[in-house]
Amino acid sequence: MEQTLYDNPWDYQGVPFTSDMIGDHFGFCYLIQNTIDGRLYIGKKLFTKAGYRMVKKKRKKVRLESDWKTYYSSSEELNEDVAKLGKETFVRKILRLCKSRSECSYYEGKYQFQYDVLLHNSYNRWISLKVRRSPQLRP
């Protein structure tokens, strides 16, 4: 098991989530909650990002680790609150590990509707979905 944890680690099923728990997962859906006022944000994050490496003097496209350990949100309002109130004021929870980009998008929307993020005082300001069926979503 990975020994080195990071600041305010993601919680997954009651334990801090580490790199060696990723396995064959592509990303995750998450909930971040402000412990002072209860406001929350639901989003998704991928474990990797596109990058390039030189292989035999040729530029090759590869997947590199993303900033998932330090990531909070694409919400400017939430990121401003994290900077102002401190990371320890926020609980970061992984709701679901996903095997594909499509699965991440599907469950992000599902959780946003399930938690009624647009009807309550949350950091989510809009819901935008573009989801297609992938082999991992088929029964």
Protein Blocks (a to p, Z undefined) as FASTA:
>chain_A
ZZbdcehiadeehiacdfklnmmafbdcdddddfknopacdddddfbdcddddeehiacd
dddddfklmpnbfcfklmmmmmmnopklpccddfbdcfbfklmmmmmmmmmmmnommlpc
cfbfbdcddddddfklpZZ
